[in-house]
Amino acid sequence: SVPKKRTSISKKHIRKNIWKIKAYFTALKAFSLAKSISTDNSKSFFVQQPNNQTYSK
């Protein structure tokens, strides 16, 4: 099926802006999560800490 009428420019802009806003908030959430993990303040999931013990002979 084909659309009957051409989509107006304003409607196109509205749809594109909705997509951009969703992408912005998703990126913001991902950045916030990465920041909380890097500063060890994460409450959403646990990261296993590597053992940095040095053995001397």
Z-matrix of the N, CA and C atoms (Angstrom, degrees):
N
C 1 1.460
C 2 1.526 1 109.82
N 3 1.306 2 113.72 1 148.21
C 4 1.463 3 120.18 2 -179.09
C 5 1.526 4 109.94 3 -115.94
N 6 1.339 5 117.61 4 146.54
C 7 1.460 6 118.40 5 176.92
C 8 1.529 7 111.25 6 -66.76
N 9 1.323 8 116.26 7 144.22
C 10 1.463 9 120.14 8 -176.77
C 11 1.524 10 111.75 9 -74.25
N 12 1.334 11 115.51 10 -41.60
C 13 1.462 12 118.12 11 -176.55
C 14 1.522 13 110.32 12 -125.44
N 15 1.299 14 114.21 13 158.20
C 16 1.457 15 120.87 14 178.74
C 17 1.529 16 109.78 15 -71.03
N 18 1.344 17 116.63 16 140.07
C 19 1.458 18 121.53 17 177.43
C 20 1.527 19 108.98 18 -73.84
N 21 1.309 20 116.11 19 132.10
C 22 1.467 21 119.96 20 -178.02
C 23 1.529 22 110.74 21 -68.44
N 24 1.309 23 115.30 22 156.85
C 25 1.466 24 121.16 23 -178.94
C 26 1.523 25 110.49 24 -62.69
N 27 1.337 26 116.54 25 -40.01
C 28 1.471 27 119.45 26 -179.19
C 29 1.524 28 111.32 27 -64.51
N 30 1.329 29 116.48 28 -39.42
C 31 1.470 30 120.44 29 178.10
C 32 1.528 31 109.95 30 -64.70
N 33 1.331 32 115.98 31 -39.18
C 34 1.463 33 121.17 32 177.56
C 35 1.523 34 110.96 33 -61.68
N 36 1.349 35 115.81 34 -44.44
C 37 1.465 36 121.29 35 179.70
C 38 1.524 37 111.14 36 -63.97
N 39 1.331 38 116.59 37 -40.95
C 40 1.466 39 120.81 38 179.21
C 41 1.523 40 110.23 39 -60.59
N 42 1.329 41 116.54 40 -47.27
C 43 1.471 42 120.86 41 -179.22
C 44 1.522 43 111.34 42 -64.66
N 45 1.318 44 116.27 43 -40.22
C 46 1.460 45 120.38 44 -179.92
C 47 1.527 46 110.73 45 -66.17
N 48 1.339 47 116.68 46 -40.25
C 49 1.461 48 120.74 47 179.49
C 50 1.517 49 111.62 48 -65.90
N 51 1.328 50 117.73 49 -37.58
C 52 1.467 51 121.13 50 176.33
C 53 1.525 52 109.27 51 -60.63
N 54 1.337 53 116.55 52 -44.11
C 55 1.460 54 121.31 53 179.40
C 56 1.525 55 110.54 54 -62.89
N 57 1.347 56 116.42 55 -41.85
C 58 1.466 57 120.66 56 -179.66
C 59 1.525 58 111.48 57 -65.41
N 60 1.339 59 116.90 58 -40.06
C 61 1.467 60 120.87 59 179.68
C 62 1.523 61 110.38 60 -64.84
N 63 1.344 62 117.02 61 -42.78
C 64 1.473 63 120.81 62 178.06
C 65 1.528 64 110.24 63 -61.26
N 66 1.332 65 116.25 64 -43.81
C 67 1.467 66 120.81 65 -179.95
C 68 1.523 67 110.64 66 -64.46
N 69 1.329 68 116.94 67 -39.38
C 70 1.465 69 121.54 68 -179.83
C 71 1.525 70 110.83 69 -62.09
N 72 1.339 71 117.05 70 -47.70
C 73 1.460 72 119.81 71 -177.70
C 74 1.529 73 112.09 72 -69.73
N 75 1.327 74 117.40 73 -32.41
C 76 1.462 75 120.69 74 175.77
C 77 1.528 76 110.19 75 -65.83
N 78 1.325 77 116.64 76 -43.65
C 79 1.466 78 120.95 77 178.45
C 80 1.523 79 110.88 78 -65.05
N 81 1.331 80 116.75 79 -38.94
C 82 1.460 81 121.53 80 178.95
C 83 1.519 82 110.93 81 -63.13
N 84 1.337 83 115.91 82 -42.19
C 85 1.467 84 120.68 83 179.51
C 86 1.526 85 110.62 84 -65.69
N 87 1.340 86 116.76 85 -42.00
C 88 1.462 87 121.01 86 179.60
C 89 1.529 88 110.73 87 -64.83
N 90 1.320 89 116.69 88 -41.42
C 91 1.465 90 121.06 89 179.18
C 92 1.524 91 110.89 90 -65.20
N 93 1.328 92 115.83 91 -41.08
C 94 1.459 93 121.04 92 179.48
C 95 1.524 94 110.92 93 -63.77
N 96 1.337 95 116.27 94 -41.57
C 97 1.461 96 121.10 95 179.00
C 98 1.526 97 110.64 96 -65.10
N 99 1.332 98 116.82 97 -43.70
C 100 1.467 99 121.05 98 178.75
C 101 1.526 100 110.87 99 -62.41
N 102 1.327 101 116.08 100 -39.23
C 103 1.462 102 120.49 101 179.02
C 104 1.525 103 110.76 102 -65.53
N 105 1.340 104 116.99 103 -41.50
C 106 1.463 105 120.15 104 -179.36
C 107 1.526 106 111.40 105 -68.13
N 108 1.331 107 117.04 106 -33.99
C 109 1.469 108 120.39 107 177.59
C 110 1.528 109 109.86 108 -68.77
N 111 1.331 110 116.48 109 -43.23
C 112 1.465 111 119.52 110 -176.92
C 113 1.526 112 112.44 111 -68.02
N 114 1.326 113 117.64 112 -26.13
C 115 1.469 114 120.38 113 179.27
C 116 1.521 115 111.78 114 -99.72
N 117 1.334 116 117.67 115 9.71
C 118 1.470 117 124.55 116 179.50
C 119 1.530 118 113.09 117 59.05
N 120 1.323 119 117.62 118 32.96
C 121 1.462 120 121.58 119 177.21
C 122 1.523 121 112.10 120 -108.96
N 123 1.327 122 117.15 121 15.39
C 124 1.454 123 120.85 122 -175.39
C 125 1.521 124 111.40 123 -71.36
N 126 1.345 125 115.93 124 128.82
C 127 1.454 126 121.46 125 176.34
C 128 1.526 127 111.17 126 -110.44
N 129 1.329 128 117.17 127 -6.75
C 130 1.457 129 120.15 128 -175.35
C 131 1.528 130 112.95 129 -87.67
N 132 1.317 131 118.66 130 -34.57
C 133 1.460 132 121.12 131 175.01
C 134 1.518 133 109.85 132 -154.13
N 135 1.313 134 115.17 133 165.98
C 136 1.456 135 121.01 134 -172.69
C 137 1.517 136 110.33 135 -105.35
N 138 1.320 137 115.86 136 139.53
C 139 1.459 138 122.24 137 178.66
C 140 1.517 139 107.66 138 -112.23
N 141 1.331 140 115.54 139 129.64
C 142 1.457 141 119.47 140 -179.86
C 143 1.522 142 109.28 141 -75.04
N 144 1.314 143 116.41 142 125.28
C 145 1.457 144 121.51 143 -178.10
C 146 1.529 145 109.99 144 -81.95
N 147 1.345 146 117.94 145 133.75
C 148 1.470 147 120.35 146 177.89
C 149 1.529 148 110.56 147 -72.65
N 150 1.325 149 115.52 148 149.05
C 151 1.467 150 120.18 149 177.50
C 152 1.520 151 108.87 150 -81.72
N 153 1.312 152 116.45 151 119.24
C 154 1.465 153 121.63 152 -179.20
C 155 1.521 154 110.95 153 -108.30
N 156 1.319 155 117.00 154 34.22
C 157 1.453 156 120.63 155 -179.76
C 158 1.523 157 109.62 156 -81.74
N 159 1.322 158 115.51 157 136.17
C 160 1.461 159 120.04 158 177.66
C 161 1.523 160 108.27 159 -105.63
N 162 1.301 161 114.75 160 136.68
C 163 1.467 162 120.44 161 -179.17
C 164 1.523 163 108.55 162 -104.84
N 165 1.325 164 116.49 163 124.78
C 166 1.461 165 120.22 164 177.57
C 167 1.522 166 109.18 165 -107.42
N 168 1.312 167 116.13 166 143.17
C 169 1.469 168 120.83 167 -178.50
C 170 1.497 169 111.62 168 -97.55
